[in-house]
Amino acid sequence: MSIWGKVIGGIAGFALGGGPLEALFGVLAGHLVDRMNRAQSGPGKTAGPMPDMTESRQVAFTIAVIVLSAKMAKADGVVTRDEIDAFKRVFHIPPHEMDTVGRLFNEARRDATGFEPYAQQIAQMFAYQPEVLEELLGGLFHIAMADGVMHSTELTYLQAVAHIFGFDGTQFERIRALHMGADGSAVDPYEILGVSRTATDDEIKTVYRRLIRENHPDALMAKGLPQEFIDLANEKMAGINTAYDRIRKDRGVN
């Protein structure tokens, strides 16, 4: 069963029956955070996710994508067909589940509650996996840019979400550079890697290898990224590789 089927099977009856989506997400988030805290407490425990929680984390991630995408769609006051098509395309929603996911999206968009509670809860859930939060933010960037324009209200929204996720201004600029240059040639490759132009070749190589290791699709899936979102991770990896190759070429490094 696809992740969308699991989401719909687990929450659609509640959410579409008049219950507030915020309350449902809050229950799920609180449950997972509580389990994680218990699992990670005590001597010898690590901060990584527990194996039996992977599916629940994937469902929570997917709900967050629906809600935060819907909230962002309201940011510029207009939901365009390009944005809707990008949402459907990027997140691989099966045709037979499209209507129900669309209804969840519309409910989240109509909800008077702001985006902050959702962003805060997902930030808690993936507090030890910032790479997963970065993928979610990257998906929002992709949708925002679907109509070819990054509206100022959308950029403000993305900055606010990034702040809640724990990314500082420098980190946000790196993420923005990576996602607002489609082929990697229109933005500063140093900005994409988050390194200074005065950094040594070895320092840049170290950062590059870390980014590749942290953002490898297999590593992200182990931390809670659903299979349906792997295309985004692959695009990000390609952007990182392109930026590093440009730096090497500019510096004459083999």
Secondary structure, DSSP 4 states (H G I P E B T S, - for coil): --HHHHHHHHHHHHHTTT--HHHHHHHHHHHHHHHHHHHH-STT--SSPPGGGHHHHHHHHHHHHHHHHHHHHTTTS---HHHHHHHHHHTT--GGGHHHHHHHHHHHHH-SS-SHHHHHHHHHHTTT-HHHHHHHHHHHHHHHTTTS---HHHHHHHHHHHHHHT--HHHHHHHHHHHH-TTSSSS-HHHHHT--TTS-HHHHHHHHHHHHHHT-HHHHHHTT--GGGHHHHHHHHHHHHHHHHHHHHHHT--
